[in-house]
Amino acid sequence: MSPRQDIDVRPLRDDGIPEWIRALNTGFLRPPSVSEAEIADRSTYLVPERTLGAFDGERCVGTFRSFGQEITAVGGAAVRADAITNVTVTSTHRRRGILTRMMARELTAAEERGDVVATLIAAEYPIYGRYGFGAATTAAEWTIDVPRSGLDPRRAAPDDGGRIDLVDGDDVRKTGPELYERFRRAQPGATDRSERWWRIATGALVLDRVPWTEPFHAVYRGARGEVEGLLSYTVDDRWGDAKQPLQTAKVTDLIAVTPAAERALWRYVCSIDWVTRVRTGWRAPDDLLPHLLPDPRAAAITSQADWLWLRILDVVAALEARTYGAAGALVLEVTDGQGQGSAGGRYRLDASPEGGSCVRTTEAAELTLGVGELSELWLGGESAVRLVALGRVREERAGAALVADALLRTSRRPWCPDIF
């Protein structure tokens, strides 16, 4: 169906917030009613010029919002990102070009702001590739059968001189942000967390639209007393026949800046009395967890999927922001044919473990790829050789994909621990 030009895509005005929220709730299949509490809450952080609505007359039929974000590149640099969220098109108005118009408007604005990349978490896989996004990280969730794990609950205490303490939400808001900053500076793909994020995670801000269960919080302190890890989890209340406890602990957050902290916190949550299963929440696909258990098979993958989607807006800035696995040079032909950005062109990358330089060039291309494919490679989690085999990247010089992997791939997979 051809685009409807009478659909007005415009920045949100204050008087349009209730209707915008109703459309957002409808799009995500939540009850479409709008409470005064939700209006008041969303009004505190909606930025009108970064919040778009598509209006058919007075009715909002599409929603789109962005906010400023930082994402960690390989090597630890914080890169400016345009974080996209709250994207919906009402089912009565699909196939009318509404999302395309909102996306084009936002990506143009992001380039003008100087954002290096755009990011989002995709509810459905096929939507965003046509706008130049690529699945840059994946995530996995494990379910641990605690009795089978081989862990001895009598030896759950840290054996490295550290200790674990239960704390409350106030403590987490004091120590968590600094710990997370240390973590994300070392984790490619991690994004920053706002004060609002910490308030919601600890119950200081309870939203009427989101069910709330007060979590337990545990911190790991190393031998010198410094906080090196944080664990948050909830536990259900399930019992089997003959009063057998069958409780499941669900991890909502586990951040560690040392392997000792990570190991100690997993051992702790697997040793809690009455807990027979642990659901890990979304973790890095190469998480240490399964092999921290005496029997790794006790941790079964419950779910695994794409997570953070990324679109490079400024190729030069993106490639110069990260470090590389080896020294070398590569000439890339980047296509950006969707009319959503200006990343297309030919670039020469001169890379080293200390960093790299990138310039536009007229040299012969060695590797041709779309901006979405380059975006998947940027954080180091995808393989150029694999993308060549899939027919998504083309070698113009034999062996160029191997060179790309030697430069771009990382020893550990990128991971974004949050949804936004």
Summary of the structure (lengths in Angstrom):
residues: 420
radius of gyration: 23.3
end to end distance: 31.1
largest distance: 76.0
contacts: 1352
relative contact order: 0.14
helix: 31%
strand: 31%
